[in-house]
Amino acid sequence: MHAPPSDLEPVSRPAPAHGGARVGRSLPQVAAALVLVLLLLVVVRLPWAGDLGMHAATVQRLRHDLVHPGNPLVDADTPSPYYSPWMLVLGCLARLTGLSVFVVLRMAALVALGLLTTGVWRYVRTLSPHRAAPALALLALVLLWGPLLFDWSGFVSLNSLALTVSYPSVFALGLAFHFWAWLTGTARGPAGWGAWLGLGALWALILLCHQFTGVVATLGATAMVIAARPGRAVLPRLGAGFALGLVVLWLWPYYDFFALFSAGSGLEAIHRSLYAHLAGRFGLVLLGVVALVLRGRRNHRDPLVLFFALGVLVFAAGGLTGHYSWGRALPAALIPAQLAAALETVSAGRRAVRAGWACVLGAALAVGAWTQAGTLGYVTGRDALPGVVAAKYRTPWAGYQWIMKAGVRYGDVVMARRMPARQIPAYGPYTVAPGYPDVFLRDAARREAAVTRFFDTGTPPAQRRGILREYGVRWVVGPGGLAGPGVRKVTSGPGGQWLYRVEP
């Protein structure tokens, strides 16, 4: 006798495909391959926007001092949640090889993209045996978003992925898909203590590498455990894995992971925009919500349905209570809906129903692809794009290599406003105030006020000199007209910026 299949185990195999069916099955695979080729070409260019400077600065500090790297952005001895196991590996690589930080980040992007692709393939195979399912799932993850372009770390729309592929968030999400695949297989059948302990260690690794993606991974894992209904014999092993994960988090030496729970208040303002324009940014995901409803009717303990419900619950709670940083859990709702839309195309009952789903999903993916068509510009440049596509292209940031060529050195302190401060530390210098929120830098508000006073045209020269002395500033990046006693123009840069040397 054969044991009956579990609720998570596919119960049917697709019929052999012939002729047009083979062509239809190969189309998603070809399209997914083209997307991956595009992303590989983007890695060569490594367009700069968002948090790239922060991660480059983190690698810079670790390559110079693996034990006590200090704050990655300002000249202060503070811990930082950016010092994760993955960034430590990259810092060691940069230190041992002497490679440029940006070359190391390109290598990180290749690893992260490989992890994400293989992780999606492995997890989707636990949900469907259909050969086209992983390719459809990958396409849905990057294209099934909305008619408004949306980029944010931890969200893997095509354009966002092109800009963040070297970030720890993509690496962590790739690990999360592998984690879910491993957890699903472990929960389905008999597994020893080693498997559950390994899952606990992997869970902690994801949380340390990118805390917000770790929350998404945790919600997904919770849904999968509930769906699997493990017996009492499994609970001690599950508890042991969870306990090991907590120990790993507690032992990590570079920052206090558990202190982050009391530091979230400083992140609410920057995350409030996650609750705006939801229909425009994510409207196409409603197709996946319909698919989830159908899956839920077939099995009320479906792991994707439970995953989605947990994600919506956390996201909604954040909006209702003003904890807008909880909005970073939104991928926990988007990912299961996107996967459900792809899976319904290959698993809906009758052939005519599957064909209908394929047409609707194909149209939605086409809309998503058109919305994100400007991503091509990160490979070709704006000038090579047709006019209607060029209008969708967002120009990357220019960078600050020019100040390094003018004499700025590693460890020098540069006075700069917020946008330059998001890039300058990538090359090794520090800035007076961090360009990003820093939950462990206690005098961050004081530093930001000092920068504001310095660039205020009404600030007396003597007060400006006092600010420069207080923070040990050797250089200033700002508009023209700042030269005066003790501050000398050195060179100009893009956008009307000037580099000034602070004289003794």
N, C-alpha and C positions, 0 to 999 in steps of 0.2 A: 504493500500500500504506500501511496505517496501522501505526504503531509499537505494539507490545504495551503494555498498561498496566503501570505500575510496581506494586510491592507495596503502595504507600501509596495508590494511586489507586482510587476506587470503580469497580467493574467493572459495576455494574448500576444501573438507574434504577427507582424504584418505579412500579408500575402505577398508572394514573389511579384516583383515589378517587371513589366514588359513594355517595350516600345516607349510610348509617351510617358508612362509612369516613371521610367528610368530617367528621362529628361527632366521631368518635374522634380524628381528627388535630387538630381545633381545641381539644379539651379541654386538652391540655398547654399550648397557647399561651395560653388563657384563664387557666389556673392560674398560669402563669409571670407573666403580666401582673398578676394580683392580688398576687403576691408582691412584684413591683416597686413597685406602688402602696403596699403596706404599708411597704416600706422608705423610700419617698419621704416618707410621713407620719411615719415615725420620725425622719428627718433634721430635720423641723421641730421636734420635741421635743428631739433630741440628748441622749438619756439619758446620764448620767455614771456610768461605772464603769470600773475597770481603769486604762488608761494615758492617758486623755483629758487629765488634768492635765499629764502630761509633754509631750504634743504642743502643748498650749496654751501652756505655759511656753516651749517652743522658739520658737514664733511670736512670743511676747512679746519674747524677747531679740533676735530678728532684726529686729523692727520698730523697736527702739530703736538697734541698732547692727548693720548688715549685715556689717561687716568684722571686728570683734572682739567677738562676742556673749558670749564667756565661757561658763562652765558654766550650763546652763539652770536648775539647781535650787538651787545654793548659790553664795555670793559668792566665787567662785574663778575664776582665769584658766586654764581647762583646755579642751581640745578636747572634742567630743562627737560620737558617731556619729549623734546625732539631727539634726545639721545636714546634711541631705541636700539634693540639688537641688530636690526637691519642696517641702520646708519652706522653702527659700530663696525659691522662687516665692511661697509663701503669706506669708512675712514681707514681701516686697516689696509684695504686694497690700495687706496691712494697713497698711504704712507710707504707701503712695501714696494710699489711699482714706480712711484714718482709721477704717475699720470695726472693730467689736469683734472680738477674737480668735475668739470663739465664732461670730460671723457668718461669718468667714473659714473656720472649720472646717466649717460647714454647706455652704459653697460647695465646699470640698474634698471633702466627702462626695458631693455631686452629681456631681462630675467622676469620682471613683473608682468610683461605682456605674455611671456610663455607660461607663467604660473596661472594667469587669469584664463587663458585659452584652454589649457589642459584641465584646469579646475572646473570650468563650465562644462567641458566635455564629460568629465568623470561624474559630476553631480547629475547632469541631465540624463546620463545613462542609467542612473538609479531610478529615474522616473519614467523612462520610456525606452524600449528597445529599438525604436525606429532609427534607421541610419541617418535620416535627415534632421532628427530632433536637435542634436547639439549645434549644428550650423544655424538652424532657425532660431534657437535660443540665443546664440551670440548676436545674430542680427537684431533680434528684438531688444536685447539689452542695450545696444548702442544706438538704435534708430527709433524705437517706439517711445517717444517722449512727447513733444508737443510742437505747435507752430511757432513758439517763441524760443529763441536760442537760450540755453541755460548751461552755465559752466560752474562747477564747484567741486572741490576735492572730495572724493568718496562717491561721486555720482558719475557713472560711466556712459553718458551720452558720447557720441563719436567726437564731437568738438571738444567736450570736456576731457575725454580720454587722451586726445591729441596733445592737450596742454598739460595734463597731469600724469602722463604715463611713467615719468621718472619719480613720482612722488611715493612716499611710503604707503599712502592710502591704496594705490593700485596693487602694490605688493601684498598688502594685508588682505585686500579683497580676493586676490588670487588664492592666498592661503585659506581664506574663509570657504571658498568653494571646495577646495580639497578637504577641509575640515568637515564640511557637511556631507560630502561623499563618503568619507571614512566613517563618520558617525552613523550615517544611514546603514551602511553595511554592517557595522558593529552591532547596532541595535536590532538588526533583523535576525541575527543568528547567534549561536554561542560564541562568546569571545572571552579571552582570558583577562587577567588583571593588567597585563602589559598593554593591551590595546586601549583600555580605558585610561590608564595612566598617561599613555602617549597622547591621547585626545586632550587630557587636561593640560599637559605641557604646551600643546599646539594652541589651545584656546588662550593661554596666558601670553604666548608669543604674539598672537594677533592683537591682543589688547595693548601690549607694550609697543608694537610697531605703529599702530594708529588707533587711538582710543575710540574714536567714533565708529570706525569700521568694526572694532571689537564689540561694540554694543550691537551692531547689526548681526554680527556672527553669533552673538549670544542669543538674540531673539530667534534667529533661524534654528539654532541648536535646540532651544527650548521647544519650539514647535515640532521638531523632528522626534524628540524624545517623547513628547505627549502622543504624537501620532503612532509611535512604535509600541506604546503600552508595554514597557519592559516589566518583566515579572519581578517578584520580590528578590529573587536570587541575584538579579542584576543591580539592584539599588545600592548595595555596598560598594560595588565596583564603580558605579557612576559617582557615588559620593567620594570615593578615594581619588578619582580623576579630578573632580571639582576641588577637593582639598589641595591636591598637588598644584593645580593651577594657581590657587590663592597663595601658596607658599612661594612659587616662582615670582609672582607679582610683588610679594613682600620683600623678597631677597634682591630684586633688581637694584643695583647700586647707584645708578645715575640720576634717579629722581624717585620721589615718594609717590607711587602710583595712587595710593589711597587718599593722598592729600588733594588730588584733583577733584574729588567729590565736593569739597568745600570751596573750590576755586572757580566754580562755574558762573558765578554772578558777573564776573568781568567779561564774559563771552556773550551775554544775552543781546546786547545792542547790535553786534556785527551779524548775528544770526537771525535777526528779526525779518530780514528780507526773504528768508526761506519760506515764509508764510504768505508771500505776495504772488499774484499772477499764477495761481495754481493751475487754472484751466489752460492758460496759454502755454505754460511750461510742461505740463504733464497730461494734457487732455487726451492724447492718443492711448495712454495707459488704461483708459476706461474700457477699451477692448479687452484687456487682460482681466479687468474686474468682472466683466460678463463671463469670461472663461472660468474664473474662480467660482462664480455662482454655480455654473454647471458642474464643476468638479465637486463643490460642496454638496450638491444634491445627490451626486453618485456616492460620495463618501464624506460624512460630516467630520471625519478626523483626518482629512487630506492634509499633508504637511504644508503644502503651499497656501492653503486656505488659512490654516492656523498661523503661519508665518505672516501673512498679510494682515490678519486681524491684530496680532501683537504690534506690528509696525504702525498701523493706523492708530492704535490705542496710545502708544507713546508719543507719536507726532501730535495727535489731538490734545493730549494732556499738556504738552509743551506750549501749544498755542493758547489754551484756556488758562493756564497758570502763569504765563509770562516767562516761562523757562524756555526761551526761544532756541537755546543751544540743543534742546531735545529734538529740534527739527532735523538734526543730522542723522536721526534714526529713520528718516523718510525712505532711504533705500530698502529698508526692511519691508516696506509696503510696495515699492516699485518693482523690486527684483522678482518676487513671487508672481506679481501680476504679469510682468513681461514674459516670464517663463511659461505661465499658464496659457497666454495667448499663442505662444509658439507650439506648445504641446497639444493644444486643442486642434490645431491644424493637422496633426498626424494621428490623433487618437479619438477624434469624434467618431461616433458609431458608423453611419452609412457613408459610402463614397461620395454621394452628392453633398452631404453635410460637410465633409472634409474639404471638398472642392470649394464650397461656399466660404468656409473659414480661410482657405488659402487665398481666395480673391480679396477678401476683406483685409486680411493681414498684409497681403502684398501691397494693397493701396495705402494702408497706414504706414508701412515701412517706406514706401515711395515718398509720402509726405514728409516723414522724418528725415529721409536722406536729402530732400530738397532744402529743408530748413537748415541742415548742417552742411550744405554743399560748399560753403566757404572754407571748410577744413582743407579742401584741395590746395588752397593758397599757401598752407604751411609747407607744401612740397614744391609748388611751382612758382610761388610769389604772386602778388596781386596782378602784375602786368600781364601775366599769361592767362588770366581768367577772363571769360566772357563778362560783359558788363553786368548782367543780372546776377551772376555768381559773385563777382567782385564786390557787389553791394553787401553781400552777406559775410564778407571776410573781415575779421578783426585783426588789426595790425599788432604784432607782438611788440613787447617793450624793446628799447634799443640797447640797454646795457650801459655799463660804466667802465669799460675797458680803458677809455680815454683818460681817466684820472690816474690809473695805474701807470700808464705810459708817461704821464707828466711828473711822476716822482712819488706818488702815494705808495706806502709800503704796508706789508702785513702788520697788524696790530696798531696802526695809526688810528687816532680818533678823528672822525669827520663830522662836522656840524652840517646837517641836512634835514630838509623837511621829510614828511612821511613817505612819499613815493620814491624819492631817491634812497631813503633809508631801507626800503624793501629790496634793494638791489646791491648797494655798495658792500655790505658784509659778505656777499658771495665771493668777492675777490680777496678777502682777508682783513680789510680794515674794520673798525667798529664805528658805530654811530652814537650820538649822544642819547637819543631816545630810540626805542625799538620801533621798527616799522610795522610790527604785528603785536597783537595782545600777548602779554607775557604774564602768566599767572603766578610765577615765582619771583618776579622782579618787584620788590616792595616799593621802590621809589619811581616806578614807571610814570605815574601822574606828574611827579615833580620834574622829571626829565622832559616830559612833553611840554610842560609849562615853560621850561627854560628855552626850549627850541622856539616856541611861539613868541616869547619875549625877544629872543635874539633877532628874529626876522621881522618883528614889528618895526615899521619905519619910525615910530615915535620913541623908540628905546634909545636913551643917551649912549654915546660911544663908550663911556666909562663902564656902564652896566653891561654892555656887550663884552667888553674885555674881561670883566669879572666872570661872566658865564663861561667864556673860553678857558680861563685859568682853572675854574672849578672842576671842569670835566677833562682837563688835559687835552684840549682840542688842538690839533696841528694843521687841519685843513677845513675849509668851508666850501660847500657846493651850494650855489644859490644864484639868484638873478644878478644882473649888473648893478653897480651902484653901491656895493658893500665895501669897496676898498676904502681904506683910511689908515689912521695910525695903527700899526701892528698887524694889518691885514693887507696883503699884496696880491694883485691879480697874477695868475700864472698862465692859464689857457682857457679857451672857451670850448663848449661842447654842444651837443644837439639841443634844440628847443630853447636857445637863448640862455643856457646855463653857463656859469663860470666856475672855475676852480680857483680858490684863493689859498695862499699860504699864510699861516699865522706866524708872524715874526716874534722872536723872543722879546 
